[in-house]
Amino acid sequence: MKERALAIAAQTTNPADQLNLLREYIQACALRSLHESEAFSCLSFVGGTALRFAYGLPRFSEDLDFSLEKAERYNPVEWMRKLKQDLQLAGFETSLLWNDRKTVHTAWIKVGGIMKEAGLAAMADQKLSIKLEIDTRPPAGAECEKTIITRHLVFALQYHKLPSLMAGKVHALLARNHPKGRDWYDLLWYLGQRPPFEPNPVLLQNALDQTQGEGAVDARAWKALLRKKTDTLDFAQLAADVQPFLERQQDADLLNAGYFHALLTG
């Protein structure tokens, strides 16, 4: 499998794309391992990487994010043991650090040697890292579905439906103090879908209540709140942030205040 990952990365000469492809192949290996552990009987895949694997978002993503939908059969230590073993059996020199001391349980997956083998690093000790997070107390109200994924490998996923994924993204945009270009690019993608849809209102309100205080922010005003926030953004900086992760790097030019004002009006 490592050879397959290196062959996929070698299909492009762009170093950023090579890194993205290497990381995504390892993400697929991790997701298949979780599928084999039956982790998706209680977890759902969320965030930008879920949007890419399940719905074809045309940007690469760095992290693997999950929500704990039910505590029954939650066995992350065993899952992480198998995940590390599966990556090693696939030829990846893998270390894994697990931390469950906080509400969001976190694993750092580090793969050594592959960056040098791909020609992306001069030293063999430079590692490719992927953060895996599981929110053990997610806000209520998400709607999930399951399907077979065929990106690089074949496996089954449980993940949030589009309106619930969008609720998570809108919440991040409203709650984060430091804007990220990838978040605003994802919002542009959501707003451009046809037929149009809106974020899951129950999930969005519960998420805002959880982080901002109950009743402090009205989820129904999400468009107006985001439109106001665009007035404070440095879109050139946001475009530079997201550009290395885009399949079509010229799509970064779509990040401008005029487009967002138009899409968020009404």
Phi, psi and omega per residue, in radians:
M1 nan -0.612 3.104
K2 -1.066 -0.702 3.130
E3 -1.091 -0.663 3.104
R4 -1.125 -0.732 3.110
A5 -1.067 -0.767 3.136
L6 -1.159 -0.637 3.113
A7 -1.162 -0.705 3.112
I8 -1.110 -0.773 -3.134
A9 -1.129 -0.555 -3.103
A10 -1.288 -0.109 3.128
Q11 -1.249 -0.230 3.104
T12 -2.226 2.701 3.091
T13 -1.763 -0.054 3.141
N14 -1.399 2.053 -3.082
P15 -1.019 -0.659 3.131
A16 -1.119 -0.732 3.113
D17 -1.192 -0.651 3.090
Q18 -1.050 -0.789 3.110
L19 -1.104 -0.754 3.126
N20 -1.041 -0.747 -3.102
L21 -1.214 -0.706 3.069
L22 -1.046 -0.851 -3.126
R23 -1.066 -0.752 -3.088
E24 -1.159 -0.636 3.109
Y25 -1.113 -0.733 3.115
I26 -1.175 -0.634 3.040
Q27 -1.025 -0.762 3.127
A28 -1.091 -0.698 3.089
C29 -1.082 -0.719 3.127
A30 -1.137 -0.734 -3.138
L31 -1.142 -0.679 3.109
R32 -1.156 -0.657 3.087
S33 -1.085 -0.745 3.100
L34 -1.121 -0.685 3.057
H35 -1.029 -0.794 -3.127
E36 -1.152 -0.498 3.079
S37 -1.401 -0.040 -3.080
E38 1.087 0.529 3.125
A39 -1.128 -0.487 -3.078
F40 -1.389 0.118 2.940
S41 -1.282 -0.334 3.110
C42 -2.330 -0.175 3.105
L43 -1.863 2.664 2.917
S44 -2.177 2.488 3.141
F45 -1.441 2.302 -3.081
V46 -2.386 3.051 3.052
G47 1.513 -3.017 -3.054
G48 -1.141 -0.602 3.138
T49 -1.211 -0.631 3.050
A50 -1.110 -0.710 3.131
L51 -1.087 -0.618 3.124
R52 -1.275 -0.879 -3.078
F53 -1.168 -0.700 -3.036
A54 -1.571 -0.516 -3.008
Y55 -2.229 0.031 3.028
G56 1.382 0.479 3.054
L57 -0.917 2.236 -3.063
P58 -1.442 0.736 2.975
R59 -2.452 2.581 3.086
F60 -1.393 2.816 -3.096
S61 -2.419 2.728 -3.019
E62 -1.698 -0.635 -2.936
D63 -1.895 2.848 3.015
L64 -2.016 2.025 -3.068
D65 -2.054 2.417 -3.096
F66 -2.401 2.669 3.002
S67 -1.996 2.423 3.074
L68 -1.466 1.933 -3.092
E69 -1.492 -0.536 3.051
K70 -2.687 2.479 -3.021
A71 -1.338 -0.364 -3.125
E72 -1.040 2.282 3.103
R73 1.220 0.316 3.081
Y74 -1.331 1.992 -3.026
N75 -2.453 1.083 -2.974
P76 -1.151 -0.568 -3.119
V77 -1.094 -0.747 3.094
E78 -1.170 -0.677 3.113
W79 -1.073 -0.766 -3.116
M80 -1.183 -0.621 3.080
R81 -1.060 -0.815 3.135
K82 -1.165 -0.706 -3.130
L83 -1.038 -0.819 3.110
K84 -1.059 -0.798 -3.141
Q85 -1.084 -0.743 -3.134
D86 -1.107 -0.719 3.116
L87 -1.158 -0.677 3.102
Q88 -1.137 -0.725 3.113
L89 -1.140 -0.467 3.103
A90 -1.398 -0.032 3.089
G91 1.763 0.038 -3.128
F92 -1.592 2.256 3.079
E93 -1.318 1.774 -2.878
T94 -2.099 2.363 2.896
S95 -2.132 2.678 -3.096
L96 -2.510 2.212 3.093
L97 -1.925 2.291 -3.078
W98 -2.079 2.364 3.130
N99 -2.390 2.009 3.125
D100 -2.086 0.518 -3.107
R101 -1.450 -0.224 3.133
K102 -2.047 3.051 -3.135
T103 -1.049 -0.706 3.072
V104 -1.598 1.927 3.109
H105 -1.356 2.416 -2.989
T106 -2.292 2.404 2.979
A107 -2.161 2.453 2.985
W108 -1.918 2.034 3.098
I109 -1.720 2.116 -3.100
K110 -2.145 2.219 -3.104
V111 -2.000 2.047 -3.091
G112 -1.630 2.724 3.035
G113 1.435 -0.577 -2.994
I114 -1.207 -0.538 3.118
M115 -1.111 -0.717 3.105
K116 -1.213 -0.713 3.140
E117 -1.095 -0.549 3.131
A118 -1.465 -0.079 -3.119
G119 1.405 0.350 -3.088
L120 -1.795 -0.084 3.132
A121 -2.586 2.592 3.136
A122 -1.453 -0.475 -3.053
M123 -1.904 2.423 -3.113
A124 -1.201 -0.371 -3.089
D125 -1.465 -0.033 3.056
Q126 -1.322 2.189 -2.994
K127 -1.895 2.627 3.003
L128 -1.601 2.164 -3.040
S129 -1.983 2.461 3.049
I130 -2.293 2.208 3.090
K131 -1.623 2.325 3.101
L132 -2.061 2.196 -3.111
E133 -2.229 2.455 3.082
I134 -2.179 2.000 3.078
D135 -1.407 1.941 -3.074
T136 -1.502 -0.110 3.073
R137 -2.359 1.051 -3.099
P138 -1.248 2.733 3.050
P139 -1.101 2.577 -3.111
A140 -1.360 2.761 3.000
G141 1.993 -0.042 -3.116
A142 -1.256 2.588 3.019
E143 -1.972 2.324 -3.032
C144 -2.054 2.815 2.984
E145 -2.576 2.889 -3.139
K146 -2.184 2.552 3.068
T147 -2.782 2.978 3.059
I148 -1.570 2.328 3.113
I149 -1.888 2.442 -3.117
T150 -2.196 0.511 3.099
R151 -1.501 1.883 -3.122
H152 1.279 -0.865 3.130
L153 -2.291 3.060 3.120
V154 -1.980 2.200 3.128
F155 -2.831 2.911 3.128
A156 -1.825 2.520 3.134
L157 -2.256 2.551 2.791
Q158 -1.850 2.315 -3.078
Y159 -2.611 2.895 3.109
H160 -1.268 2.461 3.016
K161 -1.143 2.836 -3.041
L162 -0.930 -0.833 3.134
P163 -1.056 -0.572 3.108
S164 -1.304 -0.696 3.041
L165 -1.067 -0.708 3.132
M166 -1.146 -0.642 3.087
A167 -1.055 -0.726 3.094
G168 -1.100 -0.664 3.140
K169 -1.234 -0.759 3.121
V170 -1.099 -0.708 3.102
H171 -1.053 -0.777 3.130
A172 -1.067 -0.732 -3.132
L173 -1.120 -0.644 -3.122
L174 -1.409 -0.503 -3.010
A175 -1.644 -0.494 -3.058
R176 -1.330 2.403 3.106
N177 -1.441 -0.429 -3.101
H178 -1.995 1.867 -3.075
P179 -1.147 2.522 3.100
K180 -2.071 2.372 -3.133
G181 -1.051 -0.640 -3.122
R182 -1.145 -0.577 3.098
D183 -1.149 -0.764 -3.117
W184 -1.271 -0.566 3.026
Y185 -1.105 -0.761 3.126
D186 -1.077 -0.698 3.101
L187 -1.061 -0.740 3.109
L188 -1.023 -0.709 3.116
W189 -1.107 -0.813 3.110
Y190 -1.030 -0.830 -3.071
L191 -1.183 -0.375 -3.133
G192 -1.564 -0.016 -3.112
Q193 -1.269 2.543 3.094
R194 -2.300 2.259 0.004
P195 -1.192 2.649 -3.097
P196 -1.208 2.733 3.062
F197 -2.561 2.969 -3.119
E198 -2.125 2.844 3.117
P199 -1.123 2.573 3.061
N200 -0.933 1.949 -2.996
P201 -1.184 -0.625 -3.133
V202 -1.175 -0.832 3.140
L203 -1.099 -0.758 -3.123
L204 -1.101 -0.775 3.141
Q205 -1.131 -0.726 3.125
N206 -1.124 -0.671 3.117
A207 -1.151 -0.748 3.119
L208 -1.149 -0.712 3.100
D209 -1.081 -0.642 -3.093
Q210 -1.183 -0.683 -3.047
T211 -1.779 -0.483 -3.065
Q212 -1.843 -0.163 -3.067
G213 1.813 2.423 -3.058
E214 -1.054 2.177 3.103
G215 1.377 0.003 -3.095
A216 -1.237 -0.544 -3.128
V217 -2.297 2.290 3.130
D218 -1.566 1.984 -3.103
A219 -1.041 -0.465 -3.115
R220 -1.151 -0.329 -3.124
A221 -1.680 0.375 -3.006
W222 -1.047 -0.648 -3.133
K223 -1.155 -0.808 -3.139
A224 -1.120 -0.678 -3.138
L225 -1.159 -0.715 3.119
L226 -1.236 -0.663 3.115
R227 -1.065 -0.720 3.106
K228 -1.132 -0.654 -3.112
K229 -1.185 -0.527 -3.141
T230 -1.078 -0.425 -3.140
D231 -1.193 -0.278 -3.086
T232 -1.789 0.022 -2.965
L233 -1.652 2.570 2.993
D234 -1.701 1.672 -3.022
F235 -1.215 -0.467 3.065
A236 -1.134 -0.699 3.107
Q237 -1.193 -0.714 3.106
L238 -1.091 -0.720 3.123
A239 -1.108 -0.727 3.125
A240 -1.135 -0.579 -3.134
D241 -1.173 -0.745 -3.030
V242 -1.544 -0.397 -2.984
Q243 -0.938 -0.749 -3.118
P244 -1.113 -0.249 -3.087
F245 -1.775 -0.013 -3.053
L246 -1.556 2.460 3.016
E247 -1.108 -0.699 3.075
R248 -2.031 1.753 -2.987
Q249 -1.083 -0.404 3.116
Q250 -1.182 -0.275 3.099
D251 -1.125 -0.291 3.086
A252 -1.062 -0.442 3.140
D253 -1.178 -0.270 3.126
L254 -1.290 -0.225 3.141
L255 -1.435 1.589 3.038
N256 -2.557 2.716 -3.009
A257 -1.049 -0.646 -3.085
G258 -1.066 -0.777 3.134
Y259 -1.099 -0.758 -3.114
F260 -1.173 -0.695 3.105
H261 -1.058 -0.730 -3.132
A262 -1.146 -0.757 -3.091
L263 -1.286 -0.460 -3.097
L264 -1.683 0.088 3.110
T265 -1.569 2.316 3.102
G266 1.809 nan nan
